[in-house]
């Protein structure tokens, strides 16, 4: 028996973006195979007829559906797709205890559970389902595409490979056995400290206030998560962040191992000024290397865009929604 957890969800509009009058919106829930109930916003084009192509959206890593993923979902619904933007397990309005944990397995399953939900929705054509993953959920989306043959098209936007950054540090600056050992030892010590304290220590979200000598990518994150542009009360990055041990398992579980076996269409899009650009480029190169199905893979570079420009468009409307629409319409 599948039991759906009772969730408390805010019904009034509390997004970081304006509500569209071109779509109908409602809150929905669905259950993943670990029994965790996920909360989502569903957007349906007004006056839509017949079975629709559908898209599940999530990310960035440490964000909530009221931020970037909801903006992507609503915008793509305006363009004719039925969409859901969901909070991953243990975050936002979704279920799962303890809070503020992440898992390469469970979070990939979250995307697959969204595909389950869309496949069974009477308004959706189950043969025309795609996914969009933003930031850390771009890597999860690629992993889901490698595992779930029902996914016909995938977009990874301004993506992170969370397994790589946890194992190797930013820009692979900690890629050594010694540094990984020290990191693992610290996590093991933190586990015991949490148990003694009776609660999980938070790692801290985006820093505030911002020092003058902060790295440019920290300033980039601050400009989104800590300002009116993107702050949200339920967002981990806007507030206390993940648990210190929340991402422990990412160190030993490379999620892009079989990406070059993906047969379905994939677009990786990244700003060339983003600190994270190397994640997207390397992920795409690895995905097409030796892949018999490389013809439907695309690497889209957005010139001049930094990492968070693909969260909400930034100052210059950097998200290429026309290109996303054309790609998804072609393969869905």
C-alpha positions as CSV (number, residue, x, y, z in Angstrom):
1,X,0.0,0.0,0.0
2,X,1.3,3.5,-1.0
3,X,0.6,5.9,1.8
4,X,0.7,9.6,1.0
5,X,2.0,11.8,3.8
6,X,-0.2,14.8,4.8
7,X,1.7,18.0,3.9
8,X,1.0,21.5,5.0
9,X,1.3,23.7,1.9
10,X,0.9,27.4,1.5
11,X,-2.0,28.1,-0.9
12,X,-1.5,31.8,-1.5
13,X,1.0,32.9,-4.1
14,X,4.4,33.3,-2.4
15,X,6.8,33.0,-5.4
16,X,9.8,35.2,-6.3
17,X,8.2,35.8,-9.7
18,X,4.9,37.3,-10.8
19,X,1.9,35.0,-11.4
20,X,1.0,34.5,-15.0
21,X,-2.6,35.0,-16.3
22,X,-1.9,32.6,-19.2
23,X,-1.8,29.4,-17.1
24,X,-3.8,27.7,-14.4
25,X,-1.9,26.9,-11.2
26,X,-2.5,24.5,-8.3
27,X,-0.6,22.6,-5.6
28,X,-0.2,18.8,-6.1
29,X,1.6,16.0,-4.3
30,X,3.1,12.6,-5.3
31,X,5.1,9.9,-3.6
32,X,8.5,8.6,-4.5
33,X,9.5,4.9,-4.1
34,X,11.0,5.6,-0.7
35,X,7.5,6.7,0.6
36,X,8.4,10.4,0.7
37,X,5.6,12.7,-0.3
38,X,6.7,15.5,-2.6
39,X,5.1,18.9,-2.9
40,X,4.8,20.5,-6.3
41,X,3.3,23.4,-8.2
42,X,1.5,22.4,-11.4
43,X,1.0,24.8,-14.2
44,X,-1.4,24.1,-17.1
45,X,-1.9,26.3,-20.2
46,X,-5.3,27.9,-20.1
47,X,-7.8,26.6,-22.5
48,X,-5.5,23.6,-23.3
49,X,-7.1,20.8,-25.2
50,X,-6.1,17.2,-25.7
51,X,-3.1,15.4,-24.2
52,X,-0.2,17.7,-23.5
53,X,3.5,17.3,-23.5
54,X,4.8,17.6,-19.9
55,X,7.9,18.7,-18.1
56,X,9.1,18.2,-14.5
57,X,11.4,20.9,-13.1
58,X,13.6,21.1,-10.0
59,X,16.6,23.0,-8.7
60,X,18.8,24.8,-8.0
61,X,20.6,22.8,-5.3
62,X,19.3,24.3,-2.0
63,X,16.5,26.2,-3.6
64,X,12.7,25.7,-3.5
65,X,10.0,25.6,-6.2
66,X,9.0,29.1,-5.4
67,X,12.3,30.3,-6.9
68,X,13.9,29.3,-10.2
69,X,12.2,26.0,-10.9
70,X,8.8,27.6,-10.6
71,X,9.8,30.4,-13.0
72,X,10.9,27.8,-15.6
73,X,7.8,25.7,-15.1
74,X,5.4,28.6,-15.4
75,X,7.1,30.0,-18.4
76,X,7.1,26.7,-20.2
77,X,3.4,26.3,-19.4
78,X,2.8,29.6,-21.1
79,X,4.4,28.0,-24.1
80,X,2.1,25.0,-24.2
81,X,3.5,22.4,-21.8
82,X,1.9,21.0,-18.7
83,X,4.6,21.4,-16.0
84,X,5.3,20.7,-12.4
85,X,8.0,22.3,-10.3
86,X,8.7,20.2,-7.2
87,X,10.6,20.5,-3.9
88,X,13.1,17.6,-3.5
89,X,12.8,15.2,-0.6
90,X,13.7,16.7,2.8
91,X,13.3,20.3,1.6
92,X,10.8,23.0,1.1
93,X,7.2,21.8,1.5
94,X,8.0,18.2,0.6
95,X,8.2,15.5,3.2
96,X,11.1,13.5,4.5
97,X,12.9,13.3,7.9
98,X,15.4,14.5,9.0
99,X,15.2,17.8,7.1
100,X,17.9,19.3,4.9
101,X,19.5,16.1,3.7
102,X,20.5,15.3,0.1
103,X,21.0,12.0,-1.6
104,X,22.2,11.2,-5.2
105,X,19.9,8.2,-5.2
106,X,16.8,9.7,-3.5
107,X,17.0,13.0,-5.4
108,X,17.3,11.1,-8.8
109,X,14.3,9.1,-7.7
110,X,12.5,12.4,-7.0
111,X,12.7,13.2,-10.7
112,X,11.5,9.7,-11.6
113,X,8.6,10.0,-9.2
114,X,7.6,13.3,-11.0
115,X,7.6,11.3,-14.2
116,X,5.4,8.7,-12.6
117,X,3.0,11.5,-11.6
118,X,2.9,13.1,-15.0
119,X,2.6,9.7,-16.8
120,X,-0.6,9.0,-14.9
121,X,-2.1,12.5,-15.3
122,X,-5.1,12.4,-17.6
123,X,-4.1,15.7,-19.2
124,X,-0.6,14.4,-20.2
125,X,0.6,12.4,-23.2
126,X,2.8,9.8,-21.3
127,X,5.0,9.5,-24.4
128,X,6.0,13.2,-24.4
129,X,7.6,13.8,-21.0
130,X,10.7,15.8,-20.4
131,X,12.6,17.2,-17.4
132,X,14.6,20.3,-16.6
133,X,17.2,20.4,-13.8
134,X,18.8,23.6,-12.7
135,X,22.2,23.9,-11.0
136,X,22.8,20.8,-8.9
137,X,19.6,19.3,-10.2
138,X,21.0,19.6,-13.7
139,X,23.3,16.7,-12.7
140,X,20.4,14.8,-11.2
141,X,18.4,15.3,-14.3
142,X,21.2,13.8,-16.5
143,X,21.4,10.9,-14.0
144,X,17.6,10.4,-14.2
145,X,17.8,10.5,-18.0
146,X,20.4,7.7,-17.9
147,X,18.1,5.6,-15.7
148,X,14.5,6.4,-16.8
149,X,13.7,5.4,-20.4
150,X,10.4,7.3,-20.2
151,X,12.1,10.6,-20.3
152,X,12.2,11.8,-23.9
153,X,14.1,15.1,-23.4
154,X,16.3,16.6,-20.7
155,X,17.6,20.1,-20.1
156,X,20.4,20.7,-17.7
157,X,20.7,24.5,-17.0
158,X,23.8,26.1,-15.4
159,X,24.5,22.6,-14.0
160,X,26.6,21.4,-11.1
161,X,27.9,17.9,-10.8
162,X,27.4,17.7,-7.0
163,X,29.3,14.4,-6.7
164,X,32.4,16.0,-8.3
165,X,32.3,19.2,-6.3
166,X,31.9,17.3,-3.0
167,X,34.7,14.8,-3.8
168,X,37.1,17.3,-5.5
169,X,36.2,20.7,-4.2
170,X,35.6,23.8,-6.4
171,X,37.6,23.8,-9.6
172,X,39.0,20.3,-8.5
173,X,41.3,22.2,-6.1
174,X,41.0,19.4,-3.5
175,X,41.3,16.4,-5.8
176,X,43.6,14.2,-3.7
177,X,43.2,11.1,-1.5
178,X,44.6,13.1,1.5
179,X,42.0,15.9,1.2
180,X,39.1,13.5,0.6
181,X,40.2,11.5,3.7
182,X,40.3,14.6,5.8
183,X,36.8,15.5,4.5
184,X,35.5,12.0,5.3
185,X,37.0,12.1,8.8
186,X,35.3,15.4,9.5
187,X,32.0,14.1,8.4
188,X,32.3,11.0,10.6
189,X,33.2,13.2,13.6
190,X,30.2,15.5,12.8
191,X,27.9,12.5,12.8
192,X,28.8,11.7,16.4
193,X,28.6,15.4,17.4
194,X,25.1,15.6,16.0
195,X,24.0,12.4,17.8
196,X,25.4,13.8,21.1
197,X,23.7,17.1,20.6
198,X,20.4,15.5,19.6
199,X,20.1,17.6,16.5
200,X,21.8,18.1,13.1
201,X,24.1,21.1,12.8
202,X,23.4,23.3,9.8
203,X,26.2,24.1,7.4
204,X,25.0,27.6,6.7
205,X,23.5,29.0,3.5
206,X,24.9,31.8,1.4
207,X,26.9,34.1,3.6
208,X,25.5,37.5,4.7
209,X,26.9,40.1,5.0
210,X,29.2,39.9,2.1
211,X,32.9,40.7,2.6
212,X,34.6,42.8,0.0
213,X,37.1,40.1,-0.8
214,X,34.5,37.4,-1.4
215,X,35.1,35.2,-4.5
216,X,33.0,36.4,-7.5
217,X,30.8,33.3,-7.4
218,X,29.9,33.9,-3.8
219,X,28.9,37.5,-4.8
220,X,26.9,36.0,-7.6
221,X,25.0,33.7,-5.2
222,X,24.5,36.5,-2.7
223,X,23.0,38.7,-5.4
224,X,20.3,36.1,-5.9
225,X,19.6,34.3,-2.6
226,X,20.1,37.1,-0.1
227,X,18.3,40.0,-2.0
228,X,14.7,40.7,-3.0
229,X,15.7,39.2,-6.4
230,X,15.5,35.6,-5.1
231,X,15.2,35.4,-1.3
232,X,12.6,32.9,0.0
233,X,11.9,31.9,3.6
234,X,11.9,28.2,2.8
235,X,15.1,28.2,0.7
236,X,18.1,26.5,2.3
237,X,20.5,28.7,0.4
238,X,18.7,31.9,1.5
239,X,18.8,30.8,5.2
240,X,20.6,28.1,7.2
241,X,21.7,25.8,4.4
242,X,22.0,22.0,4.3
243,X,23.0,19.9,7.3
244,X,26.7,19.7,7.7
245,X,26.5,16.0,6.9
246,X,23.7,16.5,4.4
247,X,25.8,15.8,1.3
248,X,28.1,13.2,2.8
249,X,27.2,10.4,0.4
250,X,27.9,12.5,-2.7
251,X,31.6,11.9,-2.3
252,X,31.5,8.3,-3.2
253,X,28.8,8.2,-5.8
254,X,29.6,9.7,-9.2
255,X,26.2,10.3,-10.8
256,X,27.3,10.8,-14.4
257,X,29.0,7.4,-14.8
258,X,26.6,6.2,-17.5
259,X,25.6,9.4,-19.1
260,X,27.1,8.3,-22.4
261,X,24.4,5.6,-22.6
262,X,21.6,8.1,-22.7
263,X,19.6,7.6,-25.9
264,X,17.1,10.4,-25.4
265,X,17.6,14.0,-26.3
266,X,19.7,16.2,-23.9
267,X,20.5,19.9,-23.9
268,X,23.2,21.2,-21.6
269,X,23.1,25.0,-21.4
270,X,25.6,27.2,-19.5
271,X,26.7,30.8,-19.4
272,X,30.4,31.1,-20.5
273,X,31.1,33.5,-17.6
274,X,29.7,31.1,-14.9
275,X,32.1,29.8,-12.4
276,X,30.4,26.4,-12.9
277,X,30.9,26.4,-16.7
278,X,33.4,23.5,-16.5
279,X,30.8,21.3,-15.0
280,X,28.5,21.7,-17.9
281,X,31.2,21.4,-20.6
282,X,32.8,18.3,-19.1
283,X,29.4,16.7,-18.5
284,X,28.4,17.2,-22.1
285,X,31.8,16.0,-23.4
286,X,31.5,12.8,-21.3
287,X,27.9,12.3,-22.4
288,X,28.7,12.3,-26.1
289,X,32.0,10.4,-25.8
290,X,31.4,7.0,-27.3
291,X,27.6,7.5,-27.3
292,X,25.9,5.9,-30.3
293,X,23.1,8.4,-29.8
294,X,25.0,11.7,-29.8
295,X,23.0,13.3,-32.6
296,X,20.3,14.5,-30.3
297,X,22.7,16.0,-27.7
298,X,23.3,19.8,-27.7
299,X,25.6,22.1,-25.7
300,X,24.2,25.6,-25.7
301,X,26.6,28.4,-24.5
302,X,25.0,31.7,-23.4
303,X,27.6,34.3,-24.0
304,X,28.3,36.7,-21.1
305,X,26.0,34.9,-18.6
306,X,27.1,34.1,-15.1
307,X,25.8,31.2,-13.0
308,X,22.7,32.8,-11.5
309,X,21.7,34.6,-14.8
310,X,20.2,31.2,-15.7
311,X,18.2,31.2,-12.5
312,X,15.9,34.1,-13.3
313,X,17.4,35.7,-16.4
314,X,19.5,38.3,-14.5
315,X,19.6,41.8,-15.8
316,X,19.5,40.9,-19.5
317,X,17.0,38.1,-19.7
318,X,19.7,35.5,-20.2
319,X,17.5,32.3,-20.1
320,X,16.9,31.3,-23.8
321,X,13.3,30.2,-23.4
322,X,12.8,30.3,-27.2
323,X,15.6,27.8,-27.6
324,X,14.3,25.6,-24.8
325,X,10.8,25.6,-26.4
326,X,12.2,24.6,-29.8
327,X,14.3,21.8,-28.3
328,X,11.5,20.4,-26.2
329,X,8.9,20.7,-28.9
330,X,11.3,18.8,-31.3
331,X,11.8,15.9,-29.0
332,X,8.5,15.8,-27.2
